[in-house]
């Protein structure tokens, strides 16, 4: 296959071998004579996919025994509302850490449900760095503290996470889950849309500590109630069958390629290639994020003037690179280096950047 170099921010590329396996199984899933898109979500075949995928995620992330893994629909945007609906109750206050566009969307939704406070923010730095969270004093009795681990638009990512003590820590990890190791036990709830590192769009993974389920009120709609979904093992209603199936294949690919530790090693090498081309350019290219907050997943950068930047995008497209245009809110350029992006693709991009500078600099 003569595939383009895919640096889209999401939905992102998937491993070629996963796509080939899905193609081969699309018309006849495990001898059923049916496509995986046709099997009943109540069938033994789908239940096996559902439970195996939960177990794979628990294995890869070393999820402690006191947690549930759920598969829901609606993307992270639904979770922006679902988190406060479940936990911001009885006049309580939640703390939000504001690091950019996606944390801002979560803040806006939570503010419609209950009372929130901004516990830390990097607005003064124009969200070019993650907020300083070490030593932040969180208000006793907070319902939870929420953060976004990686901001895809600004290209910034937490190196370390705050210690919130007894206050539940909740994280949107949509764009960097499974890209690096971390301790699940430090979080009370993690949510992540699949379309960056886990699979196609259509399913959102939830990892939730069981003790949180007991405090969820009964007067919220069942479809928005984590306890109902946990009780039904993510089978409360028709799940996104094909998306969960694809996540299953991607998780097996991660397991077979060194697990999360293997992904992290490769992701660091990949990011070093692209950031190296920026830093070694003598100002021809410039990074948009603070060096100490740079994301391994989303490299944001610019060319030294607008006309050259437009030319860069045209030349990149002619050479088979797609997805390099920055988000409309940030402009400039962005290369997303999710798990399925290969080292060879990143080297090709870095080589192209150097060649472009030599030709047009």
C-alpha positions in Angstrom: 0.0 0.0 0.0 1.2 3.5 -0.8 -0.4 5.2 2.2 0.2 8.8 3.0 2.1 10.0 6.1 -0.9 10.5 8.4 -0.3 13.1 11.2 -3.9 14.0 11.7 -4.9 15.0 15.3 -8.0 12.8 15.3 -9.5 10.6 14.3 -6.0 9.4 13.9 -4.3 6.6 12.0 -4.6 3.0 13.0 -1.9 0.3 12.8 -1.8 -1.2 9.4 -1.9 -4.8 10.7 -5.0 -3.9 12.7 -6.7 -2.5 9.6 -5.8 -5.6 7.6 -7.2 -7.9 10.3 -10.4 -6.0 10.5 -10.7 -6.1 6.7 -10.2 -9.9 6.7 -12.8 -10.4 9.5 -15.3 -7.9 8.3 -17.5 -10.3 6.3 -17.3 -13.3 8.6 -16.5 -12.8 12.2 -15.0 -15.9 13.9 -17.0 -18.3 11.7 -20.4 -16.8 12.4 -21.1 -16.0 8.8 -21.9 -12.4 10.0 -20.0 -9.2 10.0 -18.9 -7.9 13.3 -21.1 -4.9 12.5 -24.1 -7.2 12.3 -23.8 -9.4 15.4 -26.1 -8.9 18.3 -24.8 -7.0 21.3 -26.5 -9.6 23.4 -24.7 -12.5 21.6 -22.0 -14.6 23.2 -19.6 -13.4 20.5 -20.0 -9.7 21.4 -19.9 -10.4 25.2 -16.5 -12.1 24.6 -15.3 -9.0 22.8 -16.6 -6.7 25.5 -15.1 -8.5 28.5 -11.8 -9.4 26.7 -11.3 -5.7 25.8 -11.9 -4.7 29.4 -9.4 -7.2 30.6 -6.8 -6.1 28.0 -7.1 -2.5 29.2 -6.8 -3.6 32.8 -3.7 -5.6 31.9 -2.0 -2.9 29.8 -2.6 -0.1 32.3 -2.2 -2.3 35.4 -5.6 -1.1 36.7 -6.1 -2.0 40.4 -8.8 -4.4 41.4 -11.0 -1.6 42.9 -11.8 -0.1 39.5 -14.4 -0.7 36.7 -13.6 -0.3 33.0 -16.6 1.0 31.0 -17.2 1.6 27.3 -19.6 4.5 26.6 -20.7 6.6 23.6 -20.6 10.3 23.1 -16.9 11.0 23.2 -15.1 13.1 25.8 -17.6 16.0 25.2 -20.3 13.9 26.8 -18.0 13.3 29.8 -17.5 17.0 30.2 -21.2 17.0 31.3 -21.5 13.5 32.7 -18.8 14.0 35.3 -20.4 16.9 37.1 -23.9 15.4 36.7 -22.8 12.4 38.7 -20.5 14.0 41.2 -21.1 17.8 41.5 -24.2 17.3 43.8 -25.8 18.7 46.9 -24.2 22.2 46.6 -20.7 20.9 46.5 -17.8 22.6 44.7 -15.4 21.1 42.1 -11.9 22.3 41.2 -10.8 22.6 37.6 -7.3 23.0 36.3 -7.4 25.2 33.2 -4.7 24.3 30.6 -6.3 25.3 27.3 -9.2 24.6 24.9 -10.3 21.2 26.1 -10.1 21.9 29.8 -12.0 25.1 29.0 -14.8 23.1 27.4 -15.0 20.8 30.4 -15.1 23.9 32.7 -17.9 25.5 30.7 -20.1 22.3 30.9 -19.5 21.8 34.6 -20.4 25.4 35.3 -23.9 24.7 33.9 -24.4 21.9 36.4 -22.9 23.3 39.7 -20.4 25.4 41.4 -16.7 25.2 40.3 -13.5 27.0 41.1 -10.4 27.3 38.9 -7.7 25.7 41.1 -4.9 26.5 38.7 -4.5 28.1 35.3 -2.0 28.9 32.6 -4.1 31.5 31.0 -1.5 34.2 31.8 1.0 32.2 29.7 -1.6 31.9 26.9 -1.7 28.2 27.6 1.7 27.6 26.1 2.6 25.6 29.3 0.8 23.4 31.7 -0.3 25.2 34.9 1.9 24.9 38.0 0.2 22.3 40.1 2.9 21.3 42.6 2.0 22.9 45.9 -1.5 24.0 44.9 -3.8 23.9 47.9 -7.0 22.3 47.1 -10.1 23.2 49.1 -11.0 20.6 51.6 -14.3 18.8 50.8 -14.1 19.4 47.1 -16.3 17.0 45.1 -13.3 16.4 42.8 -10.4 18.0 40.9 -10.4 17.8 37.1 -7.6 18.2 34.6 -6.8 17.5 30.9 -3.5 15.5 30.7 -2.7 16.6 27.1 -3.9 19.6 25.2 -3.9 18.7 21.5 -4.4 22.3 20.2 -1.6 24.0 22.2 0.6 20.9 22.2 1.2 20.8 25.9 1.3 17.8 28.3 1.7 17.2 32.0 4.9 15.6 33.1 3.6 15.0 36.6 0.2 15.1 38.1 -0.9 16.9 41.3 -1.4 15.2 44.6 -5.0 16.0 45.6 -5.0 13.9 48.8 -8.4 12.6 49.7 -10.1 14.7 46.9 -10.9 12.5 43.9 -8.7 13.4 40.9 -10.4 13.1 37.5 -8.6 13.3 34.2 -9.5 13.6 30.5 -6.7 11.5 28.9 -8.3 11.3 25.5 -5.1 12.2 23.6 -2.4 10.5 25.5 -3.8 7.4 27.2 -1.7 4.3 26.4 1.2 6.5 25.2 3.2 6.5 28.4 3.1 4.8 31.8 1.3 6.3 34.8 -0.3 5.1 38.1 -4.0 4.6 37.6 -4.4 4.5 41.4 -3.6 8.2 41.6 -6.9 8.9 39.8 -10.5 8.3 40.8 -11.8 8.5 37.3 -10.1 8.6 33.9 -12.0 9.1 30.6 -10.6 9.0 27.0 -12.1 9.0 23.6 -10.6 6.2 21.6 -9.8 8.0 18.4 -6.3 9.0 19.2 -4.4 6.0 20.6 -7.0 3.2 21.0 -9.2 2.8 18.0 -11.7 4.7 15.8 -14.2 7.3 17.0 -17.4 6.1 18.6 -16.4 4.7 21.9 -15.1 6.4 25.1 -13.2 4.4 27.8 -14.0 5.1 31.4 -11.8 3.8 34.3 -13.6 4.6 37.5 -12.9 3.7 41.1 -15.8 1.7 42.5 -16.3 3.7 45.7 -17.3 6.7 43.6 -20.3 4.8 42.3 -22.0 4.6 45.7 -22.4 8.4 46.0 -24.1 8.9 42.6 -27.7 10.2 43.1 -30.7 8.2 41.9 -32.4 11.1 40.3 -30.2 11.5 37.2 -31.1 9.8 33.9 -29.9 6.2 33.8 -28.1 6.7 30.5 -25.9 9.3 32.2 -25.3 7.3 35.4 -21.9 5.6 35.8 -23.4 3.2 38.4 -26.0 1.9 35.9 -23.3 1.3 33.2 -21.0 -0.4 35.7 -23.8 -2.6 37.0 -24.6 -3.7 33.4 -20.9 -4.2 32.4 -21.3 -1.5 29.6 -24.2 -3.4 28.1 -27.0 -1.2 29.5 -28.0 -0.3 26.0 -26.7 -1.1 22.5 -22.9 -0.4 22.7 -20.7 0.8 19.8 -20.0 -2.8 18.8 -17.6 -2.1 15.9 -15.6 0.5 17.8 -15.1 -1.7 20.8 -14.0 -4.5 18.5 -11.4 -2.2 16.9 -10.2 -1.1 20.3 -9.8 -4.8 21.1 -7.5 -5.3 18.1 -5.5 -2.1 18.9 -4.9 -3.2 22.5 -3.7 -6.6 21.3 -1.3 -4.7 18.9 0.0 -2.6 21.8 0.4 -5.8 24.0 2.4 -7.5 21.2 4.6 -4.5 20.6 6.0 -4.0 24.1 2.9 -2.8 25.9 2.6 0.7 27.2 6.3 0.8 28.1 7.2 0.0 24.4 4.8 2.7 23.2 6.4 5.2 25.5 10.0 4.4 24.3 9.0 4.8 20.7 7.0 7.9 21.3 9.9 9.6 23.0 12.2 8.8 20.0 9.5 9.9 17.6 9.0 13.2 19.3 12.8 13.8 19.6 13.0 13.5 15.8 10.4 16.2 15.0 11.4 18.5 17.9 15.0 18.1 16.8 14.2 19.4 13.3 12.5 22.4 14.9 15.3 23.2 17.4 18.1 22.7 15.0 16.6 25.0 12.3 18.2 28.2 13.7 14.8 29.9 13.9 13.4 28.8 10.5 10.9 26.6 12.5 9.7 27.6 15.9 8.0 25.5 18.6 4.7 27.0 19.9 4.8 25.3 23.3 7.1 26.0 26.3 9.9 23.5 26.2 9.2 22.1 29.6 5.5 21.4 28.7 6.0 20.0 25.2 3.7 17.2 24.2 4.9 13.9 22.9 1.6 13.5 21.1 1.0 16.9 19.4 4.0 18.9 18.1 2.9 22.4 17.4 5.2 24.7 15.4 5.4 27.5 12.8 7.6 28.6 9.9 9.2 32.0 10.3 6.8 33.8 8.0 3.2 33.2 6.8 4.0 32.8 3.1 6.7 30.2 3.8 4.3 28.4 6.0 1.6 28.2 3.3 4.3 26.9 0.9 5.4 24.4 3.5 1.8 23.0 3.7 1.5 22.8 -0.1 4.9 21.1 -0.4 4.0 18.7 2.4 0.8 17.6 0.7 2.6 17.1 -2.6 5.1 14.8 -0.8 2.3 12.7 0.9 2.1 14.3 4.3 -1.4 14.9 5.6 -2.8 16.5 8.8 -0.1 19.1 9.4 -2.3 22.2 9.4 -2.8 23.5 12.9 -6.1 23.7 14.6 -8.2 26.6 13.5 -8.0 28.1 17.1 -4.2 28.1 17.1 -3.2 28.2 13.4 0.3 27.4 12.2 1.3 23.8 12.1 0.8 20.6 14.1 2.1 17.0 13.8 0.3 14.5 15.9 2.5 11.5 16.8 0.0 9.0 18.3 0.9 5.4 18.9 0.2 4.1 15.4 2.5 6.8 13.8 5.7 5.0 13.1 9.3 6.0 13.8 9.9 5.9 10.0 7.0 8.3 9.3 8.5 10.7 11.9 11.9 10.5 10.4 10.4 11.2 7.0 8.8 14.3 8.3 11.9 15.5 10.0 13.9 14.9 6.8 11.3 16.7 4.8 11.4 19.7 7.2 15.2 19.9 6.8 15.0 19.6 3.0 12.3 22.3 2.9 14.5 24.6 4.9 17.5 24.0 2.6 15.4 24.6 -0.5 13.4 27.6 0.6 15.2 29.0 3.6 
